[in-house]
Amino acid sequence: MKRILFFGLSILLMNIAYAQNQISINANGEGEKFVHFWSKCVGAGRANEGLRAGWLEQLQKVQENCGFETVRFHGLFHDDMFPVFKVDGKTVYNWQYIDDLFDRMLDLNVRPFIELSFFPTSIAAENSKTQFWWKANITPDESKFGEWHDLVKAFTQHCVDRYGIDEVLTWYFEVWNEPNLYFGFFDGTKSQYFELYKQSVLAVRSVDERLKVGGPSTSNFVADDRYAGEVENRGGFDVTFTAEDINDLAWKGVWIEEFLAYCAKEKLPVDFITTHPYPTDYPFNPSTGKGKNFSRFVHSTRMDIEWLNKVIKASAYPNAEIHLTEWNTSPNSRDAMHDFLPPAAYITKVNLDCIGLTNSLAFWTFTDIFEEKGGGASIFHGGFGLINYQGLVKPSYHAYRMLHQLGDEKLFKNDYLFVSRKSGNGKLVALAYNYPEEYENAVPASIKKIAKYMEGSSRQLDLKISDLKPGTMFKIEVLDKEHGNIYDYWEAMGKPEPPTREQVKLMKQVADNLKTSTAIAGEDGKLHLQRELSPWSLVLIEQIN
């Protein structure tokens, strides 16, 4: 008898909790237009990888299901794309490999987001430093900036000749990748990068003044002065390294203000600003010679973009677009968290929180066919991709697929539910997600915290939708630890390495298929959904008739 009374009391308390948090939506209520900025651009590794069948197959999948419109990648002018030959002492340009890549992308309804990098060997400094195992040339030779200008101009003119000016006017031309990382992607000074930008945009605009150019494509925001000088100061990390709480610090974009001031002084065009707001930082301790991995809180990306908006509005380029051309939970292509469930909730929350603040926020990357550190030693190795090498979709893929299903009119938003309507047909699509409150002070960005992150508090969803036609049906899809979390399924199989063809086929089905059910509005035109949102889970509620 006591057990029955206790059970009844539990049900009563649960009903009270639901009632206190009930959300009521009128299906025909006034909506607010918004743009799917998360679908505008996605990242990939380097241009040459895009010539592979697997890369193209995965690109087709994410375009069709996630809606990605452009792809950005490194190494467009790297030697493995063979853009420049020297014949009898004369420069001869060769566009065959770039044409092959761009043709195939455009056939898949995806445009290139042009990153002008890196130096072909003939244009790089003698004995140039290189990055990655494929040896990207990163050392500039100012005496060859004229040759760089000519290369960029010839490339741009070729694109216009091949694809037509109306097509190329929709493209973006970004100058370099993270030039502030002196120990990474640009073995030169800030002033040298600014001059490189000048030569690049003058080259692009010499073909047509309407073409869109921008930069400076710098790395994650910082809270210290390590990048205040001409090159990175490894003694300038003290503020960040010694802070009790890094979220209390004033974070700012790298080189953004100086770049805007330089371009205004030189009267150079800036159609868009690019930077990479990763929510992590790696300050260096000069006394020990070691770095430290910091993870900022979940609101950091929104705050960084708000800072960027303020700086741009106060500049000589107040109408410049914002394109954040790399972003993920961390910039480490061996961070195991990338393969797990929590990033899906992070992706969903950050993108929905940043509506109206940016023109794009490009996830880095759509595929694990990505070789900055060489090939992965395992089929799941913490790669950036939404999809692994074998074509198995990760939870992060489902986050973008669900975001893509949303309409273009916002009816409601709070910190765990977004309700939208499609203006074209009036159908409703809602996306519920649980980023547990106790983890808002840090982004899930480390293998060391995976076991901890798989725990967390649940949320109660109580949603009432009224003014529907009687019998209106909704499809409900659930991504959680048991559904769509392919790493756990692979682990339960015994981590086959490599999996057989039959195992790959089975895992593809498991990864793609989430828990699904339906719900139907009653004769009164109302739909009432009550459910528990487990930690890090996503629930897509989509009207289908």
Secondary structure by P-SEA (a helix, b strand, c coil): caaaaaaaaaaaaaaaaaaabbbbbccccbbbbbbcccccccccccccccccaaaaaaaaaaaacccccbbbbccccccccccccccccbbbbbaaaaaaaaaaaaaacccccccccccccccccccbbbcccccccccccccaaaaaaaaaaaaaaaaaaaccaaaaaabbbbcccccccccccccccaaaaaaaaaaaaaaaaaacccccccccccccccccccccccccccccccccccccccccccccccaaaaaaaaaaaacccccbbbbbbccbbbbbcccccbbbbbbbccaaaaaaaaaaaaaaaacccccbbbbccccccccccccccccccaaaaaaaaaaaaaccccccccccccccccccccccccccccccccccccccccaaaaaaaaaaacccccccccccbbbbbccccbbbbbbbbbccccccccccccccaaaaaabbbbbbbbbbbccccccbbbbbbbbcccccaaaaaaaaacccccccaaaaaaaaaaaacccccccccccccbbbbbbbbccbbbbbbbbcc
